[in-house]
């Protein structure tokens, strides 16, 4: 069982970051859960900035799952050719739209078990969709930033995202899951970077296991 001190530390870390960055939220632009699902698929190994520039144009012309479902894989590839791994992603998007229209009445399910069954949607993607589209925090989406910060803060010794998530969920009360996700991602991008982290500007350095190095 985790010590109360460990649980208090991680809760305090989230409170400190939340106070410093109250406006931080999801960085993918969308108007509907379906649009977020498409953006999440496109964002794998691609910057959110590039995804947003692309979807801003695409969603104006094809805002719904029904619109997307009418497109061929080749047409989707043309729309997303500026996105990394666009061919595989276009294939997944085509399959996703078909499943949604045929089996889910065109709706993105608000359920983690159903979401991970969908083409192109893994555990991390499901958490992002549930958190940002439905405000239904069923977990923490562990990306490279969350993984890095969790390790540097000594919150986990694991390297597998699913195991890291389990460690974080044990430590954090559920009401902090949603904010923890966005705050860790933001902090990882702007302060606790993979290369040349801004340790001198770090407001949670006292909790870092490398603070004396």
TACOR-V885151 format. One line per field, one symbol per residue. phi: phi as a letter, one per 20 degrees, with the letter a starting at -180 (. if undefined). burial: # if it has 9 or more other C-alpha atoms within 8 Angstrom, else .. A space follows every 50 residues. Layout:
BEGIN
phi: ???
burial: ???
END
This chain:
BEGIN
phi: .ffgffffffffgfffffffcfefbfdeeadcgfffgffffffflbffff fffffgffffecfdfffffeeegffffffdfeeglffffffffffgffff fedclmdffebfffffefgnddfffffffffeedldfdrcfedfffffff ffemebdedfgfffggffffeeggfefffggffffffffdceffdlfeff dfecffeffdfee
burial: .....##.###.##.###.........##...###########..#.#.# ##.###.##...#######.#.#..##.###.#..#..############ #..#.###.#.#.###.####.############..#..####.###### ######....#.###.###.###..##############.###....#.. .#.#..##.....
END
